[in-house]
């Protein structure tokens, strides 16, 4: 086996799946102008995220049953077929349908590639380093994606944001097929179809409710019905899993404290992560009046230092154990949250660059750590589903974080406007404030007041981040001191 070539395949696949979430953002105005469907625009983003989130656990389990190489290839082929069809789309309805296919493929890439890393790097230190590099590639794709999208739109055609995936995706598949060597037990497999159906339906209901709730409709009938459906379907799913011969999610995993604690903290850390990625640039653009490029550059230290945090995680995990490593990462997160909570409009820009670097250090340590911990806490035959479950908690943390923080921010903004007797300020004016290039029409006194109101609302969200970071520190006490090793315990 050539591990270097396998890692190149993983890096390529990870970059393509991650960039596809952001590259479309830049091209969307051109796509809407070409396909004439502005009312369906959100569906292009939502269906991709829904499909990838719903299928992540399914592909994780299938990789345990049929091998990593096969499931990676199937997922990558789905992704590339979806990409080609998206490039050929003639209507917004077609584009949304093809993005669904693309999202299904993306749902296989993250958990299966992370599981492959666990298979080929038994050493926790090296594994943490490789997972960290993969996360660095994922984060880098978020920065490069919009730039690629802008290039293709301006100089080629929006269709090429999808065709771009094809040659590189084929290289990733070929490298994986040629260079990954694995032994798959040849026996009759039983697929938990009822569990897949109940789980997929339940998660879909939850994500739909979260999306609508984030738009300010938490108490609407569709949201309440979807939340009820989620609870009922998850209860049914748990019952099915207790009866299934080969359950898609072995519930016995959750008797292990490291898995429960790791997934819980992973959920909270990723909720904080999504919030910082949204509201720190918003402070720059709306509060300080900078351009989008400056706001994006403010996140660059986060992406760069993330890789160092992952490297540090591997060293600390071997020498100090997972509880000390988790405490270190989350204490840095608390320090970052305290820094954000202390920021004022008069503080300027430079403090955010330091906070961005601290956040990158914290995320590099914590996100990597909890992936390694859940992989070490199960036997190799369950590594795929354990990794996929951890990925699921990451995705849910990001989606719920974005929606709940968005609702809280909107409510605080409305409260601040009411307190200043400015209820007549509408959403159009606030959008113009956030777009720094469109603020010249504001009188100076009104502009200053609106900026302070916007920053005050973001400041309230930052205080919540600090509270959640403290919860992460407390939850760390649930982790054992040393890293679990299920393989040794079962021997």
N, C-alpha and C positions, 0 to 999 in steps of 0.2 A: 504493500500500500504506500502511495506517495501522499503523505499528509499535507505537504505544502500545496500540491495541486488541488486536493480536496478543499483546502481552505480558500484557495482562489475561487473555486466554484461557489463556495458559500458566500464569499464577499460580493461576487457579481450578483448572485440571486438576491441577497439581502439589499444591495443598493437599488436594484430594479424595483423590488416590491416597495421599498420605502420611498423612493423618488416618485413613484406613481401617485402617491397620495398628495404630493406637493406640486409636481410638475404641471398638473392639470389646472391648478389655481391660476397661474399666469396666463395660460392659454384660454381660459374660460370665456372672457369677453369675445375673443375671435370665434370660438366655437359657437357661442350663442348667436353672434351675428351671421354665421354661416348656416346654421341649422334652424334658426328662428324658433327658440323655445325657452325664453327667459324664465317662464313660470315653472319649468321643470329643472332648472339649473341645480338646485340643491340635491335633487335625486341622483345626479352624476357622482357627487361626493358620498352621499349617504349609503347608496346601495353597495359601493365598494367596501366601505367600512363595516357595514352589516354582514356582508358575505364573509369577509375575512375573519371577523370576530366569531360568528356562529360556527364556522367550520374548523376553527383552530383545534378544539378538543377532539373532534372526529378524526382529523388527520393524525393527531398525536397518537391516538389509540391504534389506528390502522398501521402506523409505522412500527408499533410493537408487534403486531400480528404478522405483517407481510414484509417487514424490512424497511430500513431507511431509504435505501437507494430507489426502490420501486415507488414509494409514496412521494419522495422528492421529485422524481421524474414525472409522475402523474400530475402533481401540483404545478410543476413548471410548465408542462404542456398545456394545462388549463389556462395558466397565466398568459402564455404566448398566443394561444388561439384567441383568447379574449382580447389581447392587445391588437392582433391583426384585424379582428372584426371591428374593434373600436375605430381603427384608422379608416375602415371602409364605411362607417356609419353614415347614413344619409338623412336621418332624423334624430331628434333628441330621444325619442322613445327607443330607437334602435341602440343608441349610444348607452342608455341606461341599462338595457338588457345585456349588452356586451360587457359593460362594466361589472355586472353581476358575475359573469363567467370569469373575468379577470380577478375579481375579489375572491372567488372560491379558490383559485390557484394560489393567491397570496396567502390565504389561510393555512396553506401547507408549509410555506417557505420558512417562516420564523420558528415554529416549534420543531420542525424536522431538522433544520440546520443546527439548532441549539442542541438537539439530541445527538446528532452526528458528532458534534464537538465533544460531548460527554463520552461517546463511544471511543473516539480515537485519542483522547487525552485523559487517561485515568488520573493523572496527577492533578490535584485540585489547584495548585498554583498555576500550572500551564493552562489548565482549562479556564480558570478565571481570566487569564491574560487573553486567550483567544475569544472568549465571550465578550470581553471588554473591547477588543478590536472590532468585533462584529457590531457592537453597539455604537462604536465610533463611526463605522461605515454607515449605519442607520441614521445617526445624527447628521453626518456629513451630507447624506442624500437630501435631508430636509433643507440644507443650505444651497446645495448645487441644483436641486430639482427646479426651483423657480427660475434660476439663471438659464438652464437648458430649455425650459419652456419658453422663455422670452426669446432665446436665440432662434428656435425653430419657428416661432410665430412671426418674428420679424424678417427672417432671411430665407425660410424654406416654406413650410406649411404646417398648420396645426396638426394635420394627420401624422406628421413625423414624431410627435411626442409619444405616439403609440408604436409606430414602426421601429423606432429607436431600440425598443426592447428585444426585437427578434434576433439579430445576429449575436448579441451578447448573451441572451437567454439560451440560445443553442449551444454556445461555447460552454456555459455553466453545466448544461445537461450532459454534454459529451465528456467533460472533465470528470463529472461525478460517476458516470457509467464506467469509465475506463479506470479511474484511479482509486475508487472506494471499494475495498474488499470487505465483505461481511458474510457471516454464516447465518442463514435463516432456517429455523427448524421447519422441516417439511412435515406438516400434519394438517389434518382437517381443521379449518378455522370456522368459528361461529361468530357471526356479526350481530351485534345487539341493535337490530333495526328499530325496535320499539323505543329503546333508550335514546337513539339518535333522533327519532322523530319528536319525542317529548322534550328533549334538551334543546333542539334547534328551535322548536316552536316557542318554548319558554324564554330563551334568550332573545329571540326576535321580538317577542312582546315587550320584554324589558327595554330593549334598545329603542323601540318605537316610542314607548312611554317617556323615556329619558329625553329623546329628541324633542318631542312635543312639549314636555315639561320645561326644557331649557328655553323654549320660545315664550314661556310665561303662562302655560296652560296646565299647571300641575293638578288643579282641581276640576278639570274638564272631564266629561264622561268618557271620551276615548282613552284618556290617560288612566283614569281610575279602572276602567274595564281591562286595559292591558296589564296594569299592575296586579289586578285580581287574577287574570289569566296566568301571569308569571308565577304567582304563588301556588296556584292549583297545579300547573304543569310541572313545577319543580318538585312538588310533593309527589306527584305521579312518577316523575323521573326517579326519585329516591326509592320509591317502592319497586319500580321495575328493576333498578340496579341490584336490589337485594335478592331478586329472583333469577336474574340473568346468569347464564352459564359463563359468558365472557363479557362482563359489563364494560361499557365504554368508559365508565369512571368507577374504578374499584373504591368503594367507600371506606374500606379498611385503611386506605392511605391516610385518611383524616383522623385516625387514632394516634398518629405520630405527631407529637407536639411541634417538632421542627417544621413540618409541612404546613400545619395550621398557622403558626406564627409567621412563617416566611411569606405565605400568600396574603395574610392580613396586612403585614407591613408593606409588601409589594404594592398592594392596592392603594394604600394611603400615600406612599412615596410617589406613585405615578399620578395620583390625583393632584398632588402638589406640583409635580413636574408640568403637567398640562396647564395648570393655572399660571405658573411663572412664565411659560412660553407664550401665553396669551397676553397677560397683563403687564409684564415688564416692557415689551415693545409699545403697548398702548400708552403707558406713562410717557415714554419718549416722544411718540408722535402727537398725542393729544395734549399732554401736559407741557412738554418742553418745546413742541413745535418743530421737531426734527423730521427729516425725510425717512422713508421706509428703509433706505440703505443703511443709514446710521442706526436705526432701530434693530435691523438685522445683524449688523456688526456687533452690537452690544451682546448678542447671544454667542458670538464666536468663542470667547473664552470658555463658555460652558462646554461646547463641543470638543475643544482641544484638550482641556483638563480632564474631561471624562475618561479618555484613554489612560491617563496617568493614574486616575482613581481606580480603574480596573486592575492595573498592574499592582498598585499598592494593596488592593483587596487580596490578590493571590498571595502576596508576601505575608500579610497580617493573618490571613486565614490559617496558613500553615504554622506560623509561630505563636499566635495568640488565641486561636479558636474563633468560632463564629460569634459568640456573644460579645466579646471585646471588639471584634471587627464591626459588628452591627452598631454597637454603642458609638464607636468612633465616627462612622459614617453619618449616623443620625444626629450626633452632637454638632457636626459641621452643618447639618441641615437646620438645626435649631439656631445656630449662629447666623446662618444665611437669612432665616426667617426674621430674626431679631434685627438684622441689618435692613431688611426691606420694611419692617414695621417702623423703623426709626427714620426712614427717608422722608424728606419734605421737598416741596417744589423748589425751594431755595437751595437744596443740596447739590443741584447740578447733575452732571452725567457720570462723572468718573467713579463715584461710589458704586454704581451699578456694574461696572466692569469687574470690580473686585468681587461683588456678590455673585455675578455670573460665574466667575472662576470657582468660587466656593461651592456653588450649586453643582457645577460639573464634577468637582471632587467628590461631593456627597453622592450624587447619582451614580458615578462610576463605581464607588464602593458598594453602595446598597443594592442597586439593581442587579449587578453582577453576583453579589453574595447570595441573594435569595434564590437565584437560578441554580447556582452551584449546590446550595444546601438541599433543595428539593430533589435534585438529581442524586445526591449522595444518600438521601434518606430512603430510597427505594432500591429494590433489586433491579439489575439491568433490563429485565423483561418488562418493567413498568416505567422505564426511564422516559419513554416517549410521551405517555399520558401524563406523567408527573410534570414534565417540562411544559406540555401544552396547557395544563391547568394553571401553572404559574403565568404563562403568557396570557391566558384568559383573564386572570386577575389584573394583569398589567393593562389590558385593553379596557376592561370594565372600569378600572380606576381612572383612566384617562377620559373615557366618555362620561362617566358620572361626574367626575371632577369638573369637566368643561360645562356641563349642563347646570349643575348645582351652583357652582361659582358664578356662572352667567346670570342665573336667576337672582342670586344674592346681590350681585353687583348692580343689576337693574333696579332692585328694590331700594338699595342704598342711594343710588343716583336719584330716584324719584323722591326719596325722603329729603335729600340735600337740596334738591330744587324747590321742594315745598317749603323747607325751612328758610330759604332765601327769597320766598315769594316770587318764584320764577316758574310757576307751573305752566306758563304760556310757552316755555321753551320746548320745541318739539324734537322728534327723533331726527328729522332732516338736519336741523341745526347742530345736533350733537355729532352726527356723521360728518358734517363739514368740519367740525372742530378736530375730529380724529384724523381727517385728511389734511395734513399740514399745508398742502399746496392750495387749499380752498378756504383759508381763514382771513384773507385780505378784506372780505366784505364785512367782517365784524368790527364794530367800534372797539377801540383799545380797551376801554373800561369793561365792556361786556366780554371781550375775549379773555381778559385776566380773570374775571369772576367765573366764567365757564371752565377755564383751565383748573382753577382751584377746586371747583365742585367735582370735576372729573377725577382729579388726583385724590380727593378725599374719598370718593367711592372705591378707587383702586386700593387706597391705604387700608380701608376696612377689610378688603379681601386679603391683603397681606397679613393682617392680624389673625385671620382664620388660618392662613398657612402656618404661622408660628404655633398656633394651638395644635394643629395636626402634627407638626414636627415633634412637639413634646409628647404627643400620644405615641408616635413611632418609637421614641426613646423608652417610654414605659413598656410598650409591647415587646421590646427587645429582651426584657427580663423573662419572657416566656421561653426564650431560646436556651437550650443547654449550652454549657461552656464550650464543649468540644463538638467538632463536626460529626454528624451521624454517618455511619457507614453500614447501610443495610446489607450489602453484599457480604461483609464480614460477619454481621450478626446472624445471618441466615445460614452461614456455612457450618 
